[in-house]
Amino acid sequence: MMFAVALAAFAAACSATRPPAVPTAASGEVAPENAPPLAADEPARKIAVLVEMLGDEEAWLRATAAENLGRMGPAAKAAVPALRKALGDEDRRVRAAAFDALTRIEPPPTQPAINAP
């Protein structure tokens, strides 16, 4: 039941402010120049819904939420506390997805090269 609510909330967040896309005549796919613009608050709403999904009872849904947050990269910085909490999840897929997402959102600092004498 919680899955249906989370999925509906995510779908609403993804489509609430976007006008319909205009497909190209040749392929039926949406060309980048025809894609509708993102609303300024759309990423924040998606992040909020995905963070909520990290608390779902279904492990596959928690893992999917973490994966999608990772795909957003540094734009999903607000989700870092929830992803850190997910590192302690009982399901290994969720832990792995949360770890991967954190490395995409906050890449570890690179070590400077050590010059050999």
C-alpha positions as CSV (number, residue, x, y, z in Angstrom):
1,M,0.0,0.0,0.0
2,M,2.8,2.4,0.9
3,F,4.3,1.7,-2.5
4,A,1.3,2.9,-4.4
5,V,1.2,6.1,-2.4
6,A,4.9,6.7,-2.9
7,L,4.7,6.0,-6.6
8,A,1.7,8.3,-7.0
9,A,3.6,11.1,-5.2
10,F,6.7,10.6,-7.3
11,A,4.6,10.6,-10.5
12,A,2.9,13.8,-9.4
13,A,6.2,15.5,-8.6
14,C,7.6,14.6,-12.0
15,S,4.6,15.8,-14.0
16,A,3.0,18.5,-12.0
17,T,4.7,21.5,-13.6
18,R,5.7,20.2,-17.0
19,P,3.6,20.9,-20.0
20,P,3.2,18.0,-22.5
21,A,6.2,17.3,-24.7
22,V,6.0,17.8,-28.4
23,P,7.2,14.8,-30.3
24,T,9.2,15.2,-33.5
25,A,7.5,14.1,-36.7
26,A,10.2,11.7,-37.9
27,S,10.6,9.4,-34.9
28,G,7.8,10.2,-32.5
29,E,10.4,10.9,-29.8
30,V,10.8,14.2,-28.1
31,A,13.7,16.3,-29.5
32,P,15.8,18.2,-26.8
33,E,14.7,21.5,-28.3
34,N,11.0,20.5,-27.9
35,A,11.4,19.3,-24.3
36,P,9.4,21.3,-21.9
37,P,11.4,23.4,-19.4
38,L,11.9,22.3,-15.8
39,A,10.2,24.3,-13.1
40,A,12.6,25.8,-10.7
41,D,11.3,23.8,-7.7
42,E,10.9,20.5,-9.6
43,P,14.2,18.9,-8.5
44,A,13.5,19.8,-4.9
45,R,10.1,18.1,-5.0
46,K,11.6,15.0,-6.7
47,I,14.3,14.8,-4.0
48,A,11.7,15.1,-1.3
49,V,9.6,12.3,-2.7
50,L,12.7,10.1,-3.2
51,V,13.9,10.7,0.3
52,E,10.4,9.7,1.5
53,M,10.7,6.5,-0.6
54,L,14.0,5.7,1.2
55,G,11.8,4.9,4.2
56,D,9.4,2.5,2.4
57,E,8.9,-1.0,3.7
58,E,9.9,-2.5,0.3
59,A,13.7,-2.9,-0.1
60,W,13.6,-2.7,-3.9
61,L,11.8,0.6,-3.7
62,R,14.3,2.0,-1.2
63,A,17.2,0.8,-3.4
64,T,15.5,2.4,-6.5
65,A,15.1,5.7,-4.6
66,A,18.7,5.7,-3.7
67,E,19.8,4.9,-7.3
68,N,17.7,7.8,-8.6
69,L,19.1,10.2,-6.1
70,G,22.6,9.2,-7.2
71,R,21.7,9.9,-10.8
72,M,20.8,13.4,-9.8
73,G,24.4,14.0,-8.7
74,P,25.3,17.0,-6.6
75,A,21.8,18.5,-7.2
76,A,20.6,15.9,-4.6
77,K,22.8,17.2,-1.8
78,A,19.7,17.7,0.4
79,A,19.3,13.9,0.4
80,V,22.7,13.2,1.9
81,P,21.5,12.7,5.5
82,A,18.8,10.2,4.4
83,L,21.3,8.4,2.3
84,R,23.8,8.2,5.1
85,K,21.0,6.7,7.2
86,A,20.3,4.2,4.4
87,L,23.9,2.9,4.7
88,G,22.7,1.1,7.8
89,D,19.7,-0.5,6.0
90,E,19.1,-4.2,6.6
91,D,19.1,-4.9,2.8
92,R,22.5,-5.0,1.1
93,R,21.1,-3.7,-2.2
94,V,19.8,-0.6,-0.4
95,R,23.2,-0.1,1.4
96,A,25.1,-0.5,-1.9
97,A,22.7,1.9,-3.8
98,A,23.0,4.5,-0.9
99,F,26.8,4.3,-1.0
100,D,26.9,4.7,-4.8
101,A,24.5,7.6,-4.6
102,L,26.7,9.3,-1.9
103,T,29.8,9.0,-4.1
104,R,27.9,10.6,-7.0
105,I,26.5,13.4,-4.9
106,E,29.6,14.1,-2.9
107,P,32.6,12.6,-4.8
108,P,35.5,11.7,-2.4
109,P,38.4,14.2,-2.7
110,T,41.2,13.1,-4.9
111,Q,44.6,12.6,-3.5
112,P,47.4,14.8,-5.0
113,A,50.0,12.8,-6.9
114,I,53.1,12.1,-4.9
115,N,56.2,13.1,-6.9
116,A,58.9,10.5,-6.8
117,P,62.4,11.8,-6.1
